[in-house]
Amino acid sequence: MKKIFYVLIIFLFSSCAVSIGNAKKYLPEVNKFISEKKVLVFEFGELDYISENNKYGRVVYEIPEITQNIVQTGTVIGYVQRPANDENPQRWSQLPQFSAGQDNPTYVYFSFGEGIIRVSLQSATSIESAAEYFKDKKLKFIISN
């Protein structure tokens, strides 16, 4: 009986050792990540589309730099320009933005797909004051794979 017990103990420890030894094979390898990024700057300009109730509007930019590879594995980060004034230097604020300073609070956000970036404005009341405010601002997009 003792012999069977010792054999089982040895078998148990040897199987644990094999499992621990095999676990090393499944550790992830470190891959070098090489990031290529492109910076694009646009004038916001006039909206391409405004809904009949003035609660939604958008402008679409054609961006050939956004490939299917970028859509699947990369990213796009967007910023809106905040021009310099007496109190503050020029700076960039990351999208999305909630613009509560105008008459009608408006949410400004963007989406991207292969070959395009769509910047949208949405409000519970009207986007008109926000569209007027943003039309002379610049947008900066950083495209990274």
N, C-alpha and C positions, 0 to 999 in steps of 0.2 A: 504494500500500500504506500509506503514511504517512497518507493521508487517511482510510482505513478505520480505522486504529488510533486516530486522534484522534477520530473520530466515536464509536467504541466507548467510549473513555475519557470523553468528554462525556456519552454516554448513561448510563454506569455512575454517574458522579457525580450526574447529574440525578435518577436513580432513587433514590439514597440520600437526596438532599435531600428528595424527595417523601415517602419513607418516614419520615424524621425529622419532617417537617412534619405528617404525618398522625398520628404517634404522640401528639402533643399532644392530639388530639381524644379519645383513649382514657384519658387520666388520670382517675382517679376524682374525682368531685366530693365536697366535704366537705358532709355532711349534718349538720344540727344534731340532736343526740340529746337528747330531753327525757325524763328518767326520772321516772316517778311511782312512789313506793313507799308501801307500807302496812305497818305493824307490828302484828302480832297476838300476844297473850300468852295462853297457856292453862295450866291446871293439868294435869300429866301424868295423874294419876288412876289408875284401875284399867284393866287391859288388857281390850279387847273380845274377844280370842281368845287362847287358849293351846293349843298342840298337846298331844296325849296324852302325849308323852314329855317335856314341859316344856322342850324345846330351842328353841322359837320362840313368840313372842307379839307381839301388835300392838294398837295403838289407832288408830282412824281418826277424824279430825276433818273435819266438813263445812265447807268454806271457799268460800262463793260468790264471794269476791273473786278466786279463781283461775279465770280465764276461759280459753277456748281460745286467745286471743291470748297470755296469759301462758305457757301450756304450749308454744306454738310459738316465741315470740320472747323471752320473759322468763325470770326465774329466781326461785327461792325459796331463801333461806338460813335455816338453823335453828340455834338455840342452846339449851342447857340451863342452867338457873340453878345457880350454885354459891353457896349461902347464906353469909353472913358467919359467921365464927367468931372465936375469940380470936387466931388467927394471920393471918387473911386477911379483906379486905373482900368484900362481895358482888360477884360477877362473873358473866359469861356465857361458857360454853365452846361452841365451834362443833361442831355435829354433822357427821360421825359421831363417836362416842366409843367407845373401848375401855375398859371398866370392869374393871380387874384387881384392884381393891381389895376386892371382895366375895369370898365363898367360891368362886363359880364365875365365871371370866372371861366377860364378855358384851360383845358388839358391839351398839351402839345406833345406828341410822341411820334416815333418813326418805326417803320418795319422795313425789312429788306428781303429780297429774293434774287434769283439769278438775273443780273443785269439791271436791277432797279433798286432805288430807295424811295419809299413813300413817306412823306411827312404829313401827319394828320392833325387837325385841330378839332376839338369836340367840346361842346358846351351844353348845359341844360337850357340856356336861354338863346344866346347868339354868339357866333364866332367873329362877327364883323370888327369889333374893336381890337381883338387879338390879331386878326389878319392884318389890320392897318398897322399895328405896333410892330409886328414881325417882318413886314414886307421889305424894310430897308436893312434888316439884320443879315449877318452872314451865318452860314451853317458850316461846321467842320465835321467831317466823317473820317474816322481812322479805320481802315480795313486791314485786318490781320488774319493770316492763315494759322 
